[in-house]
Amino acid sequence: MHIREWNTISFIFSEHPKLRKYAYCIDKHAGILNTIELIRVSKSWSTTEKFFLDFVLHLYSANNKIDLTLIDKLDDKNRRLIFRAISYRFNNGIDLDEMGELA
C-alpha cells in the first residue's frame, strides 16, 4: 500500500468521530488494518457511518467496493470530509483546503 492511502486512512480516522474511537485498529508501520474488528464493531452503525468505513476498507484493499451514491446522504460536514479525503488520495497528497479550493 502506498503512503497516500495510509495517510488518507489516518486522516479519516482522525477526523471522523466514530472512526476516531477505533484508531487502534491501524498499524501503519506493519501495514495492517484490523478489518475484522472494524467490521465487527460497525454492525450497528448508521448507513453513513458505514460508508466511511467502506471507503477506508476500499483504500486498504480495492476488493472492497463502495457505493459512491451514498455521498448524497451525507450531511455537509461529512461530505466535505469525504471530498477532502478523496482529493488528498487522488491529488498526489495535496489537500484541496490547502489549495483554497473548498474554503
N, C-alpha and C positions, 0 to 999 in steps of 0.2 A: 504494500500500500504506500502511496506517495504521501509526502509531508502535507500537501494541501488537503487531502482527505482527512488526515488525523487532526490537522488544525481546525478544519471545519467542524468535525465531530466535537472537538474540545470546545469550540466556540458555542455550538448549540447547547451542549451540556452546561456551560457556564451561564448562558442567557435564559434558558427555558426553566421556569420554576419547578416543574415536575421532574424533568430530567436531571436537574442540579442535585437532587436528592440521591441520585444513583451514579454519581461521578466515579464512585469506587469501582464501577464495572469497566472502567477504561484503564488499560495498561499499555500506554503508548510506547514505552521502551521495549516491551516484549511483543508489541504488535498484536495485542489481544483485546477484543471487546467481548465481555461476557454476555453473549446474545441470549443464552438460555435463561439467565437470571432476569435480564431485561424483558424478555417475552413473558416470563412467569409473573413478574410484578405488574405488567401492563394489562393484564386480563380485564380489570375493572375500569380502565381508563376510558375517557371520552374519545370519540372519533378523532377530534382534532389533536388530542394529546398523542394518540396512537400514530397519527400522521407524522409527527415529529420523530417518533421512534422509528417508523418505517423509513423515513428519509435518512436517518443515521444508519440504519441497517443496510440501506441501499449504498451509501457511501462506503461502508465496510465491505460489502460484497454485492456486486451488481446482480447477483442471482436473486436478491431481494427486490421485488418490483414495488413501485409506488404508483398511486393514482393521483396525478397532479391536479385533477379537477377538484380535489379536496381543498386546495388552496382557497377556492371560493368560499369555503365555510369558515375560514379563519377570521378572527377579528383583526382590526388594523394593526395592532401591536404584533401579533403573531405572524401576520402576512409580511410585515416589514422584516421581522426576524428571519423568516424563511427566504425572502428575497436577498437579504444580506448574506445569508449562508450560501445560497446558490451563486451569487455574484462572487463571493470570495473563492469558492471552489472552481468556478469556470473562468475567472478573470486573472489567472496567474497570481492568486493570493492577494489581490487588491480589493479592498472593501469599498463598495460604492459610496458609503458615507465619507470615507477618506477623500474620495474624489469630488464630493459635494453634489453628487447627482440625486441623492434621495433626501438631502437636507431641506 
